[in-house]
Amino acid sequence: MTQPSSGPRSETRRRSSGAARTLGTSRTPLSLAIVGSGVAGLFAAVSAAEAGAAVVLLTKGALADSNSMLAQGGFSAVLPEGLRAPGDSVESHVADTMAAGAEAGIPAAVDVMCGSAAAAVDSLLANGVAFDRGPDGRILLGLEAAHSFPRILHAGGDASGAGITRALIARVRRLESEGRIEVLEHAMATDIALDGGSVAGVDYVASGGGTSASVRRRVAADAVLLATGGAGQLFAQTTNPTVATGDGVALAFRAGAVLRDLEFYQFHPTALQLKAADGTLRSSLVSEAVRGEGAVIRDSSGRRFVADYHPLGELAPRDAVSRALALHRRAGGGQAYLDATGIEAERGAGFLARRFPSLDAMTRAAGYDWRRDLLPIGPAAHYWMGGVATDVDGATSIPGLYAAGEVACTGVHGANRLASNSLLEGVVFAARAVERFVGGSEGVWEGPVPGDGSLLPFDTEPEVPAMTPADPRASVEARAGVAALMDSEAGVLRDSEGLGRAARALAGKHSDDPETGNLILAGRLLVAAAAAREESVGAHFRLDFPDRRPLTEGSTGRRTAEAGIDVVRQPVLAGKAAS
């Protein structure tokens, strides 16, 4: 590998051979490199800096470029007695989370997340987040699909992600001005640097600002926390921004980390479908909260049909509603529509614009008056439940590597994420990862490890990211091809033949562009996991295996002939470097 060039001050730090060093003394502080600037990355940076660590925050775009910025729904939390909805409880939040995840979540992780929610709200308030309040000054609580009680906090109505993210960015900038955080924008992470099997830092390529994109640099650090978000750009129809290209999963895989649950990709059922200027179809998220306020879904004949597929109808978990839309269209139901026209009759004139100001502006700009018009909708790739396997403290199978937010698989979401649990998960586990790091306890990884017979290495040789700029036109074409392939063969409805076609097609693709290369690798990993799980559970629905069935415990893997790849029966994949 090319030797890192000289770069920011963080490159002079070297990994300590000891478990920890005292923070807040004249001795060199612990150093943490954080990759990604969504809510998890920002909260981790603030927490680590306030604990006395030397923090470098890298993001491949601008600091505000993240999925978190686009989150509409809100932040789920059961507040203390007297502030919560009557009858609500942490136990109810746990039960709703497990039920939405098809009971495939890890109970201990779900308990940690839901039990930490009220404290997370306090932390966000202390960092300047302004949650919406009623005339009496109390935080307002909304209801969303698959929640038993109103427990969703919003910031700016339907712009909660932006409200939380902007407050954290402001805090990061203040800490940066004080010299307590170093921010590297337009810095594309390319590799996790390892020394003797432990993390030594992260390599990146700078772009913009006159810096040559061919120069690789390194941030040397005692630990690296991945907070890179998801991979929505794997699919043609997605609610994610262009930066969501699966970078963290690819980085972890190349370093040899254990990955899990990659087959579980959530499609949001109510994405407004619009024709772009080039004639292609584009999706824009319409929040779950709109259905929580009373909107319904109709087919091309005007009939409400979701209850035909799930008893909770429009308020069923996202995987069930998305599957209903896909199956109904397959059966001849035609285009689906979101009907919010009855809400103002019940809630009063002007309610939609007051409650959902961003959505009101978006729908009007698209040419719809949703007080009177039905909105054409369809499922769009929204959130990856799988990712880099972690414990409840964000630690991965590689010493010194942590993960938090969508890139991580903590086990809290199971096979399908409950609405508004993503921002909560990012804050809770980012905080726990930082606490474990600064506490100096590496702990013991209790998950499967390479070589113990429980994993099979994924049968591919990950490409080393290119050191020269790629042809932009070729990258655009390659991404479009991957997205169309994944939509058709690995979307809401899957089967063995389609997954096999996807695997063979992806095996023949490569790109000189690091982001596109990461997408291709992420697609191969997702398809491998989806081919391995021959059952339907949560967001993973197999037309050829429509029922859920127990997995054989202790199975070490098998060959999937259609896909031509090695997989495991309970899909946990190990990076190539770990084999």
C-alpha positions as CSV (number, residue, x, y, z in Angstrom):
1,M,0.0,0.0,0.0
2,T,1.2,3.5,-0.8
3,Q,2.8,5.2,2.2
4,P,0.6,7.9,3.7
5,S,1.7,11.4,3.0
6,S,2.0,14.1,5.6
7,G,-1.3,15.7,6.5
8,P,-3.3,17.1,9.4
9,R,-1.9,17.2,13.0
10,S,-3.8,14.0,13.8
11,E,-1.3,12.0,11.8
12,T,1.4,12.5,14.4
13,R,-0.6,10.4,16.9
14,R,0.4,6.8,17.4
15,R,-1.4,3.9,19.0
16,S,-0.7,3.3,22.6
17,S,0.4,-0.1,23.6
18,G,-1.4,0.2,26.9
19,A,-5.1,-0.4,27.4
20,A,-5.8,3.3,28.3
21,R,-4.2,6.6,29.2
22,T,-5.5,9.0,31.7
23,L,-7.6,11.7,30.2
24,G,-7.3,15.4,31.2
25,T,-3.7,15.2,32.2
26,S,-0.4,16.4,30.7
27,R,0.0,12.9,29.1
28,T,-1.0,12.5,25.5
29,P,-4.8,12.0,25.3
30,L,-6.5,9.0,23.7
31,S,-7.2,9.7,20.1
32,L,-10.4,8.7,18.3
33,A,-11.1,9.0,14.5
34,I,-14.8,9.1,13.6
35,V,-15.9,8.4,10.0
36,G,-19.2,10.0,9.2
37,S,-21.2,13.1,10.2
38,G,-24.7,11.9,10.8
39,V,-26.3,12.0,14.3
40,A,-24.2,9.0,15.5
41,G,-20.9,10.5,14.3
42,L,-21.6,14.0,15.6
43,F,-22.8,12.8,19.0
44,A,-19.8,10.6,19.3
45,A,-17.5,13.4,18.5
46,V,-19.1,15.7,21.0
47,S,-19.1,13.0,23.7
48,A,-15.5,12.0,23.1
49,A,-14.2,15.6,23.0
50,E,-16.0,16.5,26.2
51,A,-14.4,13.4,27.8
52,G,-11.0,14.7,27.0
53,A,-10.1,12.6,23.9
54,A,-8.4,14.0,20.9
55,V,-11.0,13.7,18.1
56,V,-10.8,13.8,14.4
57,L,-14.1,13.7,12.5
58,L,-13.9,12.8,8.8
59,T,-16.8,13.1,6.4
60,K,-16.6,12.5,2.6
61,G,-18.8,15.5,1.9
62,A,-19.8,18.6,3.9
63,L,-20.5,18.2,7.6
64,A,-24.3,18.4,6.9
65,D,-24.4,15.7,4.2
66,S,-26.0,12.8,5.9
67,N,-29.1,10.6,6.0
68,S,-29.8,12.0,9.5
69,M,-30.4,15.4,8.0
70,L,-33.3,14.0,6.0
71,A,-35.0,12.1,8.8
72,Q,-38.6,13.3,9.1
73,G,-40.3,11.0,11.6
74,G,-38.6,11.9,14.9
75,F,-37.0,10.5,18.0
76,S,-38.7,7.7,19.9
77,A,-38.5,7.8,23.6
78,V,-40.5,6.9,26.7
79,L,-40.1,10.0,28.9
80,P,-40.2,9.9,32.7
81,E,-43.5,9.5,34.5
82,G,-45.7,12.6,34.2
83,L,-44.2,13.5,30.8
84,R,-45.0,10.3,28.9
85,A,-48.3,9.3,27.4
86,P,-50.7,7.7,29.9
87,G,-50.1,3.9,30.0
88,D,-46.8,4.0,28.1
89,S,-43.7,2.3,29.5
90,V,-40.2,1.3,28.5
91,E,-41.4,-2.3,28.5
92,S,-44.1,-1.3,25.9
93,H,-41.4,0.3,23.7
94,V,-39.3,-2.8,24.0
95,A,-42.3,-5.0,23.0
96,D,-43.1,-2.8,20.0
97,T,-39.5,-2.8,18.9
98,M,-39.3,-6.6,19.1
99,A,-42.6,-7.1,17.4
100,A,-41.8,-4.7,14.5
101,G,-38.5,-6.6,14.1
102,A,-40.4,-9.9,13.7
103,E,-39.0,-11.0,17.2
104,A,-35.6,-11.3,15.5
105,G,-33.9,-8.6,17.5
106,I,-31.4,-9.1,20.4
107,P,-33.4,-8.6,23.6
108,A,-30.5,-7.3,25.6
109,A,-29.7,-4.7,23.0
110,V,-33.3,-3.6,22.7
111,D,-33.5,-3.3,26.5
112,V,-30.4,-1.0,26.5
113,M,-31.7,1.2,23.7
114,C,-35.2,1.7,25.0
115,G,-34.1,2.0,28.6
116,S,-31.6,4.7,27.6
117,A,-34.0,6.8,25.6
118,A,-35.0,9.3,28.3
119,A,-31.4,10.0,29.2
120,A,-30.6,10.4,25.4
121,V,-33.3,13.1,25.2
122,D,-31.7,14.9,28.1
123,S,-28.3,14.8,26.4
124,L,-29.8,16.2,23.2
125,L,-31.5,19.0,25.1
126,A,-28.2,19.8,26.8
127,N,-26.6,20.1,23.3
128,G,-29.2,22.6,22.1
129,V,-31.8,20.4,20.4
130,A,-35.2,22.1,20.5
131,F,-37.9,19.5,20.5
132,D,-41.4,20.7,19.7
133,R,-43.5,21.7,22.7
134,G,-47.1,22.5,23.4
135,P,-48.6,25.7,24.8
136,D,-47.9,24.3,28.3
137,G,-44.2,23.9,27.6
138,R,-44.3,20.1,27.6
139,I,-42.6,18.2,24.8
140,L,-45.2,17.1,22.3
141,L,-45.5,13.3,21.6
142,G,-46.7,11.9,18.3
143,L,-47.9,8.4,17.3
144,E,-46.4,6.4,14.4
145,A,-47.1,3.1,12.8
146,A,-46.5,0.0,15.0
147,H,-46.0,2.1,18.2
148,S,-48.6,1.3,20.9
149,F,-48.5,4.9,22.4
150,P,-47.6,8.4,21.3
151,R,-43.9,8.5,22.1
152,I,-42.3,10.3,19.1
153,L,-40.5,13.6,19.8
154,H,-40.2,16.0,16.8
155,A,-38.0,19.0,16.1
156,G,-39.5,21.4,13.6
157,G,-42.5,19.2,12.8
158,D,-41.4,16.9,10.0
159,A,-37.8,18.0,10.0
160,S,-36.6,16.3,13.1
161,G,-33.4,14.9,11.7
162,A,-32.4,18.4,10.4
163,G,-33.2,19.9,13.8
164,I,-31.2,17.4,15.8
165,T,-28.3,17.4,13.3
166,R,-28.0,21.1,13.0
167,A,-27.8,21.5,16.8
168,L,-25.1,18.9,17.0
169,I,-23.2,20.5,14.1
170,A,-23.3,23.8,15.9
171,R,-21.8,22.1,19.0
172,V,-19.1,20.4,16.9
173,R,-18.2,23.7,15.4
174,R,-17.8,25.3,18.8
175,L,-15.6,22.5,20.0
176,E,-13.6,22.8,16.7
177,S,-13.1,26.5,17.3
178,E,-11.7,25.6,20.8
179,G,-9.3,23.1,19.2
180,R,-11.0,20.1,20.8
181,I,-12.2,18.5,17.6
182,E,-10.6,18.4,14.2
183,V,-13.0,18.3,11.3
184,L,-11.9,17.0,7.9
185,E,-14.6,17.5,5.3
186,H,-14.4,16.1,1.7
187,A,-12.2,13.3,3.1
188,M,-13.2,9.9,1.7
189,A,-12.1,7.0,4.0
190,T,-10.5,4.2,2.0
191,D,-9.1,1.7,4.5
192,I,-9.0,0.9,8.2
193,A,-5.3,0.9,9.2
194,L,-4.3,-2.2,11.2
195,D,-1.2,-2.9,13.3
196,G,-1.0,-6.5,14.7
197,G,-4.7,-7.1,14.2
198,S,-5.7,-3.9,16.1
199,V,-6.8,-0.6,14.7
200,A,-4.1,2.0,14.1
201,G,-6.0,4.7,12.3
202,V,-7.9,5.3,9.0
203,D,-6.6,6.1,5.5
204,Y,-8.5,8.6,3.4
205,V,-8.3,10.5,0.1
206,A,-8.9,14.2,0.2
207,S,-10.9,15.9,-2.5
208,G,-11.8,19.5,-3.3
209,G,-10.1,22.6,-2.0
210,G,-7.2,22.2,-4.5
211,T,-6.0,19.0,-2.9
212,S,-4.9,16.3,-5.2
213,A,-7.3,13.4,-5.1
214,S,-4.4,10.9,-5.8
215,V,-2.8,11.5,-2.4
216,R,-3.7,9.1,0.3
217,R,-3.4,10.4,3.9
218,R,-3.7,8.7,7.3
219,V,-5.2,9.7,10.6
220,A,-3.4,7.7,13.2
221,A,-5.6,7.0,16.1
222,D,-6.1,4.7,19.1
223,A,-9.5,3.7,17.8
224,V,-11.8,4.3,14.8
225,L,-15.6,4.7,15.1
226,L,-17.6,4.0,11.9
227,A,-20.7,6.2,11.6
228,T,-21.0,6.2,7.8
229,G,-24.8,5.5,7.5
230,G,-26.4,3.2,5.0
231,A,-26.4,2.2,1.4
232,G,-29.6,3.4,-0.2
233,Q,-27.9,4.2,-3.4
234,L,-27.8,0.5,-4.0
235,F,-31.3,0.8,-5.2
236,A,-32.9,3.0,-7.9
237,Q,-35.8,4.0,-5.7
238,T,-34.5,5.3,-2.4
239,T,-35.1,7.9,0.2
240,N,-31.4,8.2,1.0
241,P,-29.0,11.0,-0.2
242,T,-26.3,10.4,-2.8
243,V,-23.7,9.9,0.0
244,A,-25.3,6.7,1.2
245,T,-23.0,4.2,-0.7
246,G,-22.3,1.5,1.9
247,D,-18.8,2.9,2.7
248,G,-18.6,1.7,6.3
249,V,-19.7,-1.9,5.5
250,A,-17.0,-2.0,2.8
251,L,-14.3,-0.5,5.1
252,A,-15.1,-3.0,7.8
253,F,-15.2,-6.0,5.4
254,R,-11.9,-5.1,3.9
255,A,-10.4,-4.9,7.4
256,G,-11.8,-8.4,8.2
257,A,-14.7,-7.5,10.5
258,V,-17.7,-9.7,11.1
259,L,-20.9,-8.5,9.4
260,R,-24.5,-9.7,10.0
261,D,-28.1,-9.4,9.0
262,L,-27.2,-7.9,5.6
263,E,-30.3,-9.4,4.0
264,F,-32.6,-7.2,6.1
265,Y,-33.0,-4.0,4.1
266,Q,-36.1,-1.9,4.9
267,F,-38.1,-0.3,2.2
268,H,-40.3,2.7,3.3
269,P,-43.7,2.1,1.8
270,T,-44.8,5.7,1.4
271,A,-42.3,7.4,-0.9
272,L,-43.8,10.0,-3.3
273,Q,-43.0,8.8,-6.9
274,L,-42.2,11.5,-9.3
275,K,-40.9,11.6,-12.9
276,A,-37.6,13.4,-13.1
277,A,-36.6,15.7,-16.1
278,D,-34.8,12.8,-17.7
279,G,-37.9,10.6,-17.5
280,T,-36.6,8.4,-14.7
281,L,-38.7,7.7,-11.5
282,R,-37.5,9.4,-8.3
283,S,-38.7,8.9,-4.7
284,S,-39.2,11.4,-1.9
285,L,-40.0,10.3,1.6
286,V,-43.5,10.9,3.0
287,S,-43.2,10.4,6.8
288,E,-44.8,7.6,8.7
289,A,-46.3,10.2,10.9
290,V,-48.7,11.2,8.1
291,R,-50.4,7.8,8.4
292,G,-50.2,8.2,12.2
293,E,-52.4,11.3,11.7
294,G,-55.0,9.4,9.7
295,A,-53.8,9.1,6.1
296,V,-54.8,5.9,4.3
297,I,-53.5,4.0,1.2
298,R,-55.6,3.2,-1.8
299,D,-55.1,1.3,-5.0
300,S,-55.8,2.4,-8.6
301,S,-59.5,1.7,-8.1
302,G,-59.7,3.8,-4.9
303,R,-60.0,0.8,-2.6
304,R,-58.1,0.6,0.7
305,F,-56.3,-2.7,0.5
306,V,-53.4,-2.9,3.0
307,A,-55.7,-4.6,5.6
308,D,-56.0,-7.5,3.1
309,Y,-52.4,-8.3,3.8
310,H,-52.0,-7.3,7.5
311,P,-54.6,-6.8,10.2
312,L,-53.1,-3.4,11.3
313,G,-53.6,-2.0,7.8
314,E,-51.8,1.3,7.2
315,L,-50.4,1.2,10.7
316,A,-48.6,-2.1,10.3
317,P,-44.8,-2.2,10.4
318,R,-43.0,-0.8,7.4
319,D,-42.0,-4.2,6.0
320,A,-45.6,-5.4,6.0
321,V,-47.0,-2.3,4.3
322,S,-44.2,-2.3,1.6
323,R,-44.8,-6.0,1.0
324,A,-48.6,-5.3,0.6
325,L,-47.9,-2.6,-2.0
326,A,-45.5,-4.8,-3.9
327,L,-47.8,-7.9,-3.8
328,H,-50.9,-5.9,-4.6
329,R,-49.3,-4.4,-7.6
330,R,-48.1,-7.8,-8.7
331,A,-51.7,-9.0,-8.5
332,G,-52.9,-6.3,-10.7
333,G,-53.8,-3.6,-8.2
334,G,-51.9,-0.9,-10.1
335,Q,-50.4,2.3,-8.7
336,A,-50.8,2.9,-5.0
337,Y,-51.8,6.3,-3.5
338,L,-51.5,8.0,-0.2
339,D,-54.8,9.7,0.7
340,A,-54.4,12.5,3.3
341,T,-57.5,14.4,2.2
342,G,-59.6,13.4,5.2
343,I,-57.1,14.7,7.8
344,E,-58.1,18.3,7.7
345,A,-61.8,17.5,7.8
346,E,-61.0,16.0,11.2
347,R,-58.2,18.2,12.5
348,G,-59.1,21.6,11.0
349,A,-58.1,23.7,8.0
350,G,-54.4,24.3,7.8
351,F,-53.4,21.3,9.9
352,L,-51.3,19.6,7.2
353,A,-49.2,22.7,6.6
354,R,-48.7,23.3,10.3
355,R,-47.9,19.7,11.3
356,F,-45.9,18.8,8.2
357,P,-44.4,22.1,6.8
358,S,-41.6,20.4,4.8
359,L,-43.9,17.8,3.3
360,D,-46.5,20.5,2.5
361,A,-43.8,22.5,0.6
362,M,-42.5,19.3,-1.1
363,T,-45.8,18.1,-2.4
364,R,-46.8,21.6,-3.6
365,A,-43.5,21.9,-5.5
366,A,-44.3,18.5,-7.1
367,G,-47.6,19.9,-8.3
368,Y,-49.9,18.3,-5.7
369,D,-52.3,19.8,-3.2
370,W,-52.5,16.9,-0.7
371,R,-55.5,18.5,1.0
372,R,-57.4,17.4,-2.2
373,D,-55.1,15.2,-4.3
374,L,-54.0,11.6,-3.8
375,L,-50.2,11.1,-3.8
376,P,-48.7,8.4,-6.0
377,I,-46.5,6.3,-3.8
378,G,-44.3,3.2,-3.8
379,P,-41.7,1.4,-1.7
380,A,-38.2,2.9,-1.6
381,A,-35.0,1.7,0.0
382,H,-34.8,3.4,3.3
383,Y,-32.7,1.7,6.0
384,W,-30.2,-1.2,6.4
385,M,-30.9,-3.2,9.5
386,G,-27.8,-5.2,8.9
387,G,-24.2,-4.0,9.0
388,V,-21.0,-4.3,11.0
389,A,-21.7,-6.6,14.0
390,T,-21.3,-4.9,17.3
391,D,-22.0,-5.6,21.0
392,V,-24.0,-3.3,23.2
393,D,-21.0,-1.0,23.5
394,G,-20.5,-0.5,19.8
395,A,-17.4,-2.7,19.8
396,T,-16.8,-4.9,16.7
397,S,-14.8,-8.1,16.2
398,I,-11.6,-6.0,15.5
399,P,-9.9,-4.5,18.6
400,G,-10.2,-0.7,18.4
401,L,-12.9,-0.6,15.8
402,Y,-16.3,0.6,16.8
403,A,-19.5,1.3,14.9
404,A,-22.7,3.2,15.6
405,G,-25.8,4.3,13.7
406,E,-27.1,2.7,10.5
407,V,-23.7,1.2,9.6
408,A,-23.8,-0.9,12.7
409,C,-25.8,-4.0,13.4
410,T,-26.4,-3.8,17.2
411,G,-29.4,-6.2,16.9
412,V,-32.0,-3.7,18.1
413,H,-33.9,-3.7,14.8
414,G,-34.1,-7.4,14.2
415,A,-35.6,-8.0,10.7
416,N,-37.3,-4.7,10.4
417,R,-36.8,-1.3,12.1
418,L,-39.6,0.3,14.1
419,A,-40.3,3.8,13.0
420,S,-38.2,6.6,14.7
421,N,-35.8,4.2,16.4
422,S,-32.9,5.1,14.1
423,L,-31.9,8.4,15.6
424,L,-32.4,6.9,19.1
425,E,-30.1,4.0,18.2
426,G,-27.4,6.3,16.8
427,V,-27.3,8.5,20.0
428,V,-27.5,5.7,22.5
429,F,-24.8,3.4,21.0
430,A,-22.5,6.3,19.9
431,A,-22.5,7.4,23.6
432,R,-21.8,3.8,24.8
433,A,-19.0,3.3,22.3
434,V,-17.3,6.5,23.5
435,E,-17.8,5.6,27.1
436,R,-16.2,2.2,26.5
437,F,-13.3,3.7,24.6
438,V,-12.4,6.4,27.0
439,G,-12.9,4.0,29.9
440,G,-10.0,2.0,28.5
441,S,-11.8,-1.4,28.4
442,E,-11.5,-3.3,25.2
443,G,-13.7,-6.0,26.7
444,V,-14.2,-9.4,25.0
445,W,-16.0,-9.8,21.7
446,E,-18.7,-12.4,22.4
447,G,-19.9,-12.8,18.8
448,P,-18.6,-15.3,16.2
449,V,-15.0,-14.9,15.2
450,P,-13.1,-16.1,12.1
451,G,-11.6,-19.5,12.6
452,D,-14.0,-20.8,15.2
453,G,-16.1,-22.8,12.7
454,S,-19.2,-20.5,12.9
455,L,-18.3,-18.3,9.9
456,L,-17.5,-18.7,6.3
457,P,-15.4,-16.0,4.6
458,F,-17.3,-14.3,1.8
459,D,-15.9,-15.7,-1.4
460,T,-14.6,-12.5,-3.1
461,E,-11.4,-10.5,-3.1
462,P,-12.2,-6.9,-2.2
463,E,-10.8,-4.4,-4.6
464,V,-8.3,-1.9,-3.2
465,P,-9.8,1.6,-3.7
466,A,-8.3,3.4,-6.7
467,M,-5.6,6.0,-6.2
468,T,-6.6,7.9,-9.4
469,P,-9.8,9.8,-10.2
470,A,-12.4,7.8,-12.0
471,D,-14.3,8.7,-15.1
472,P,-17.4,10.4,-13.8
473,R,-19.6,9.3,-16.7
474,A,-18.5,5.6,-16.2
475,S,-19.3,5.9,-12.5
476,V,-22.8,7.2,-13.1
477,E,-23.5,4.5,-15.6
478,A,-22.1,1.8,-13.3
479,R,-24.2,3.0,-10.4
480,A,-27.3,3.2,-12.5
481,G,-26.7,-0.4,-13.6
482,V,-26.2,-1.7,-10.0
483,A,-29.3,0.2,-8.8
484,A,-31.6,-1.1,-11.5
485,L,-30.3,-4.7,-10.9
486,M,-30.8,-4.5,-7.2
487,D,-34.3,-3.0,-7.6
488,S,-35.4,-5.8,-9.8
489,E,-33.7,-8.8,-8.2
490,A,-33.1,-8.0,-4.6
491,G,-35.8,-5.5,-3.7
492,V,-39.0,-6.0,-1.7
493,L,-39.7,-9.4,-3.3
494,R,-36.9,-11.9,-3.9
495,D,-36.3,-15.4,-5.1
496,S,-33.4,-17.7,-5.7
497,E,-33.3,-17.2,-9.5
498,G,-33.3,-13.4,-9.2
499,L,-30.6,-13.4,-6.5
500,G,-28.5,-15.7,-8.6
501,R,-28.8,-13.3,-11.5
502,A,-27.8,-10.4,-9.3
503,A,-24.8,-12.3,-7.8
504,R,-23.5,-13.2,-11.3
505,A,-23.9,-9.7,-12.6
506,L,-22.3,-8.0,-9.6
507,A,-19.4,-10.4,-9.8
508,G,-18.5,-9.0,-13.2
509,K,-18.6,-5.4,-12.1
510,H,-15.8,-3.2,-10.9
511,S,-15.1,0.5,-10.7
512,D,-12.1,2.9,-10.3
513,D,-14.4,5.1,-8.2
514,P,-14.1,4.3,-4.5
515,E,-17.8,5.0,-3.8
516,T,-19.0,2.9,-6.7
517,G,-16.6,0.1,-5.7
518,N,-18.1,0.2,-2.2
519,L,-21.6,0.0,-3.6
520,I,-20.7,-3.0,-5.8
521,L,-19.2,-4.8,-2.8
522,A,-22.1,-3.9,-0.5
523,G,-24.5,-5.3,-3.2
524,R,-22.6,-8.6,-3.4
525,L,-22.7,-8.9,0.4
526,L,-26.4,-8.2,0.6
527,V,-27.2,-10.6,-2.2
528,A,-25.1,-13.4,-0.5
529,A,-26.9,-13.0,2.8
530,A,-30.3,-12.9,1.0
531,A,-29.5,-16.1,-0.9
532,A,-28.5,-17.8,2.3
533,R,-31.7,-17.1,4.2
534,E,-34.2,-19.5,2.7
535,E,-37.2,-18.2,4.6
536,S,-39.3,-15.0,4.8
537,V,-38.9,-12.9,7.9
538,G,-39.4,-9.1,8.4
539,A,-38.0,-7.1,5.5
540,H,-36.6,-10.2,3.8
541,F,-39.3,-11.8,1.7
542,R,-38.6,-14.8,-0.5
543,L,-41.3,-15.7,-3.0
544,D,-39.9,-19.2,-3.2
545,F,-39.7,-19.5,0.6
546,P,-42.7,-17.4,1.8
547,D,-42.9,-18.9,5.3
548,R,-40.7,-18.4,8.3
549,R,-38.9,-21.4,9.6
550,P,-36.4,-22.2,12.3
551,L,-32.8,-21.9,11.3
552,T,-30.5,-24.9,11.9
553,E,-28.2,-23.9,14.8
554,G,-24.6,-24.7,14.5
555,S,-24.6,-25.0,10.7
556,T,-21.3,-23.7,9.3
557,G,-22.5,-23.0,5.8
558,R,-23.2,-24.4,2.4
559,R,-22.8,-23.6,-1.2
560,T,-25.5,-21.6,-3.1
561,A,-25.1,-22.8,-6.6
562,E,-27.4,-20.2,-8.1
563,A,-25.3,-17.4,-6.7
564,G,-22.0,-19.1,-7.1
565,I,-20.8,-17.8,-3.7
566,D,-20.1,-19.2,-0.2
567,V,-22.7,-18.2,2.4
568,V,-23.7,-19.3,5.9
569,R,-27.0,-20.7,7.0
570,Q,-27.5,-17.9,9.5
571,P,-26.1,-15.2,7.4
572,V,-23.0,-13.8,9.2
573,L,-20.2,-12.9,6.9
574,A,-16.5,-12.4,7.6
575,G,-14.3,-10.0,5.8
576,K,-11.6,-11.4,3.5
577,A,-8.8,-10.2,5.7
578,A,-10.2,-12.4,8.5
579,S,-10.1,-15.7,6.5
